[in-house]
Amino acid sequence: MSFPADATVSEAGEFPLIERLRDLFPQGEQVLVGPGDDAAVLRIRQGHVVVSTDVLVENRHFRRDWASAADIGHRAAAANLSDVNAMGGRAHSLTIGLAAPRDLPAQWALDFAAGFAEECALVGASVVGGDLTSAEEVVVAVTVIGSCLQSPVLRSGARPGDVLALAGRQGWAAGGLAVLGRGFRSPRILVEAYRRPEPPYDEGAAAAEAGATAMIDVSDGLLAEARHLAEASGVAIDVRRDAFEIPEPLHAVGAALGADPIQFILGGGDDHALLATFPDAPPAGWLVIGSVTSGSAVTVDGAAYDGPTGWTHF
Amino acid sequence: MSFPADATVSEAGEFPLIERLRDLFPQGEQVLVGPGDDAAVLRIRQGHVVVSTDVLVENRHFRRDWASAADIGHRAAAANLSDVNAMGGRAHSLTIGLAAPRDLPAQWALDFAAGFAEECALVGASVVGGDLTSAEEVVVAVTVIGSCLQSPVLRSGARPGDVLALAGRQGWAAGGLAVLGRGFRSPRILVEAYRRPEPPYDEGAAAAEAGATAMIDVSDGLLAEARHLAEASGVAIDVRRDAFEIPEPLHAVGAALGADPIQFILGGGDDHALLATFPDAPPAGWLVIGSVTSGSAVTVDGAAYDGPTGWTHF
């Protein structure tokens, strides 16, 4: 079925649009039945099954004028794939629920789906089902299913004496978001980091194999996630400022906005870095950024931190 | 954590509300890690895994003044459990994404979750994860995961010569919706059928065991679903009006609204009945309502039907 390139989702119609969307989603070998029936059918061979879900709302989690539809698709997929990464698992199957205003360009939905599929392809995962409906604003609900070959790494396993380590870029997306929020489009490398995060997809399973005791993905902010780890594990965590080499573009943004650039690193999410604890030195690709002790506080250089620590949804 | 009984979700706060919500969801034996980590962890023993997702939007799929929060929770769960039912499977795990306006009463979210959990308990399924965020209107995104012990029953297996059969109430919820739409609250039995559908949860697996060739759940309207079956299977389907005994309350609503009550049955969804095809007589609990022939049309008593056939989302 086809519709004009400039059709809205309402003009395109539910079923023709769904058919076009489906064509964008190649199906992996675990998929016995893909989109189009009452449910998808998967063959899952071994290991533990991990499941996570995320809801992204326009003007809260993304803005259509700050990133292309394809970028937003990449980000939505990355946010969910990262949750499986943080268990030490590998994602294989996702579903997308898309609620869209009637006047949303159908092409936006198609570009979003193409970006989403492209991000999923980075880890070999397939979009196996979805739902499309109308709403006042764009809402994207994603569920991801993955497998862990070894025991999943929870938030609750950190122990005093462990080292705290980080994999992936951290603070870049927050820097990009900060400049977009002021109406700028540069430094371009930070804006791009926000638009298309590059989560360290190989590092979750690598950390699990290396004996990580606890792990979480940094989506709400580094110190906020450290607090989640500390609370779940019943430990204290100290983060060391001098562990981070602040990249030049973050210095530039800090100077332009009158902010200490370490704030982007300590308070930023959106890069979907991984934060984990290890009894010994972490594997290559991980940066030691602090330590785990007994207690319950999250501190920076041994003291309470009074900058922004992350994002809350209400 | 606690908050006043009359708090809004914004006043309650994301994490205290999530904590209270979690307490409403008992975890089944397949759940190794429930809500609260980056992902839930499941142990899935055998069979095919089926996955489906649905998005429900306030004032499109439900109205807060037409049904209680608990009712809406029941309906949201039923809609998704029914998709697994229609594959011949049994649901075991669900995730809920809830986007809510900041001024939504926190109690609404709690009552919704309690109703949702109660419906899931009917089939022994658990809510294993979720996400909570703010939005302009209430959006509920549900993903359900289930298992099929035998091969899943698809939409595409109907063959000429099969009988068409229905399990569960059909048209009751549409009758209830019609009276609610006119501002009435009776007949109460129909309004209740809309508010709390009673999908035939045991009949999906029973149909699969009995050799059903194709199956679908009736959520968009009986004739609309018959068309989905016919198109997926490459067959024609004829539905016989005289197969249905029109229940007294539907007669009453038809008379009050000046509508032929068969319209509620032929065009109604929301009861989450099952529509299936069988090579022979269906098992007990199923009503033969038509037949499968070669061709591609969906007809009623052998002729084109010009009444409403179902629901589209744009």
Interface residues (C-beta under 8 A of the other chain):
Chain A: V9 S10 A12 G13 E14 F15 L32 V33 G36 D37 D38 A39 A40 V41 L42 R43 I44 H48 V49 V50 V51 S52 T53 D54 V55 L56 V57 R60 H61 D83 V84 A86 M87 G89 S93 T95 I96 G97 L98 A99 R102 V128 G129 G130 D131 L132 T133 S134 A135 E136 E137 V139 A141 T143 V144 I145 G146 C148 P152 L154 R155 S156 M215 I216 D217 A232 T312 H313 F314
Chain B: V9 S10 G13 E14 F15 L32 V33 G36 D37 D38 A39 A40 V41 L42 R43 I44 H48 V49 V50 V51 S52 T53 D54 V55 L56 V57 R60 H61 D83 V84 A86 M87 G89 S93 T95 I96 G97 L98 A99 R102 V128 G129 G130 D131 L132 T133 S134 A135 E136 E137 V139 A141 T143 V144 I145 G146 C148 P152 L154 R155 S156 M215 I216 D217 A232 T312 H313 F314
